[in-house]
Amino acid sequence: MSGRIVVGVDGSEPSLKALRWAAGQSALTGNSLHAVISWDYPASWATAIPGVPPGFDPEQTAKKILDESLDKALTPEQAARVTRTVVAGNPTQTLVDQAEGAELLVVGDRGHSGFKAAFLGSVSTNVAQHAPCPVVVVRGTFTQR
């Protein structure tokens, strides 16, 4: 029986590169591919953030980002075989939890948040330190502005 590869997705270009790499690895190894996105309310959410539309649903937004990312990064055949998981929670903890029993965890080097000058984002650094399985951090090109 094949194992599984977990890949963190947030819609950023580095996560799309990680998704493409993980899909290629999945094809080589026969492991199933599980794409994971998480969302979390910011601490300021309780004070009603200005500009948030009434009825905003962060879970639906995360699901849409995940679906669009798979459509953008993979062929329709590849995307159809991916298990999609949307989780409410901290991204690092979510990926560590989802990687339990996995053959491999794949993340991009930076996501939508973080400092542009950092070599690795906080999520990729933390999952590399705490994941229960091997981790691949897919690096992009570094362009300083």
C-alpha positions as CSV (number, residue, x, y, z in Angstrom):
1,M,0.0,0.0,0.0
2,S,1.3,3.4,-0.9
3,G,1.8,6.2,1.6
4,R,0.8,9.8,1.3
5,I,2.5,13.1,0.6
6,V,1.1,16.2,2.4
7,V,1.6,19.6,0.8
8,G,0.8,23.0,2.3
9,V,-1.0,25.4,0.1
10,D,-1.8,29.1,0.6
11,G,-2.2,30.4,-2.9
12,S,1.2,32.0,-3.0
13,E,3.7,31.3,-5.8
14,P,6.0,29.4,-3.5
15,S,3.2,27.2,-2.4
16,L,2.2,26.6,-6.1
17,K,5.8,25.5,-6.7
18,A,5.6,23.2,-3.7
19,L,2.4,21.8,-5.1
20,R,3.9,21.1,-8.5
21,W,6.9,19.4,-6.9
22,A,4.8,17.3,-4.6
23,A,2.6,16.2,-7.5
24,G,5.7,15.1,-9.4
25,Q,7.0,13.2,-6.4
26,S,3.6,11.6,-6.0
27,A,3.7,10.4,-9.6
28,L,7.2,9.0,-9.1
29,T,6.5,7.2,-5.8
30,G,2.9,6.2,-6.2
31,N,2.1,8.0,-3.0
32,S,-1.3,9.8,-2.8
33,L,-1.2,13.6,-2.6
34,H,-3.0,15.5,0.1
35,A,-3.2,19.3,-0.3
36,V,-3.8,21.2,3.0
37,I,-4.8,24.8,3.6
38,S,-5.6,26.3,6.9
39,W,-7.2,29.5,8.0
40,D,-7.3,31.3,11.4
41,Y,-9.1,34.3,12.7
42,P,-6.6,37.1,13.5
43,A,-6.5,38.3,17.1
44,S,-8.2,41.5,16.0
45,W,-11.2,39.7,14.5
46,A,-13.3,40.2,17.6
47,T,-13.1,44.0,17.2
48,A,-14.7,43.8,13.8
49,I,-12.0,44.5,11.2
50,P,-13.1,47.4,9.0
51,G,-13.6,46.4,5.4
52,V,-14.6,42.8,6.1
53,P,-17.8,42.2,4.1
54,P,-20.8,41.1,6.1
55,G,-21.2,37.3,5.8
56,F,-17.5,36.8,5.0
57,D,-16.7,33.1,5.4
58,P,-13.0,32.4,5.9
59,E,-13.5,28.6,5.4
60,Q,-15.1,29.1,2.1
61,T,-12.4,31.6,1.1
62,A,-9.7,29.0,2.0
63,K,-11.5,26.3,0.1
64,K,-11.7,28.6,-3.0
65,I,-7.9,29.4,-2.7
66,L,-7.1,25.7,-2.5
67,D,-9.3,24.8,-5.5
68,E,-7.9,27.7,-7.5
69,S,-4.3,26.7,-6.6
70,L,-4.8,23.1,-7.7
71,D,-6.4,24.3,-10.9
72,K,-3.6,26.7,-11.6
73,A,-0.6,24.5,-10.7
74,L,-1.7,21.0,-11.9
75,T,-3.3,19.4,-14.9
76,P,-7.0,18.6,-14.5
77,E,-6.1,14.9,-14.2
78,Q,-3.6,15.5,-11.4
79,A,-5.9,17.9,-9.6
80,A,-8.7,15.3,-9.7
81,R,-6.6,12.8,-7.7
82,V,-5.6,15.2,-4.9
83,T,-7.3,14.9,-1.5
84,R,-8.2,18.5,-0.4
85,T,-8.3,19.4,3.3
86,V,-9.4,22.8,4.7
87,V,-8.6,23.2,8.5
88,A,-9.4,26.0,10.9
89,G,-6.2,26.6,12.9
90,N,-2.6,27.7,13.0
91,P,-0.8,26.8,9.7
92,T,2.2,25.2,11.3
93,Q,0.3,23.1,13.7
94,T,-2.2,22.1,11.0
95,L,0.6,20.9,8.7
96,V,2.4,19.0,11.5
97,D,-0.9,17.3,12.5
98,Q,-1.8,16.5,8.9
99,A,1.7,15.0,8.3
100,E,1.2,12.4,11.1
101,G,1.9,9.1,9.4
102,A,2.8,10.7,6.0
103,E,5.8,9.7,4.0
104,L,6.7,13.4,3.3
105,L,5.6,16.9,4.0
106,V,6.2,19.6,1.3
107,V,6.0,23.3,1.7
108,G,7.1,26.4,-0.1
109,D,9.9,28.6,1.3
110,R,7.5,31.5,2.0
111,G,3.8,32.1,1.9
112,H,1.7,35.2,1.8
113,S,2.8,36.4,5.2
114,G,6.2,37.0,6.6
115,F,9.2,39.2,5.8
116,K,10.2,39.3,2.1
117,A,13.9,39.3,3.1
118,A,13.7,36.2,5.1
119,F,15.4,33.1,3.5
120,L,12.7,30.8,4.9
121,G,9.2,31.7,6.1
122,S,8.1,31.0,9.7
123,V,5.8,28.1,8.7
124,S,8.4,26.3,6.6
125,T,11.0,26.8,9.4
126,N,8.7,25.5,12.1
127,V,7.4,22.5,10.2
128,A,10.9,21.5,9.3
129,Q,11.7,21.5,13.0
130,H,8.5,19.8,14.3
131,A,7.1,17.6,11.5
132,P,6.7,13.8,12.3
133,C,8.1,12.9,8.8
134,P,10.7,14.1,6.3
135,V,10.1,17.7,5.0
136,V,10.9,19.2,1.7
137,V,11.1,23.0,1.4
138,V,10.7,24.0,-2.2
139,R,12.7,27.2,-2.8
140,G,11.9,29.7,-5.4
141,T,14.1,32.4,-6.8
142,F,15.0,35.2,-4.5
143,T,14.6,38.7,-5.9
144,Q,15.4,41.6,-3.7
145,R,13.5,44.8,-4.3
